[in-house]
Amino acid sequence: MNELANKTEPAEDGKQVSQWRGLIQATASPIKLFALIVLVCNTVFGIASAVASSANFIYTLHTFLAVVASFVLMAIWSPRSFYSPAELRTLVELEAKVGKPVFPESRPWAMTLAFLSGLVLYAVYQFSTR
């Protein structure tokens, strides 16, 4: 493991960058970090489905759905949280140049109610099939 941390690769500016630092730089924005988390979760759940019983796999699937649901709710309620600080500065500068907000007015209640009704229907379905 220590060898992996010490490996370096050339960067665009000629300096050496460790693989760990490269991974951290690749996940600079929250959306990129979430994509990495989803890939890791898919791998873990794929391995779990190969060795787990069907009842245990259903719980892992629900856990994965909960992760995705939290991402969706975060996207609905706080879309600015998916931008890195550098991107947000650029958006603020763009808003100043244009003179109007870049993001539309937030109206998350309709989407939240639709999401919650889908969640309730899914829970009723799971309860009725057992």
Order of alpha helices (4+ residues) and beta strands (2+ residues): alpha-beta-beta-alpha-alpha-alpha-alpha-alpha
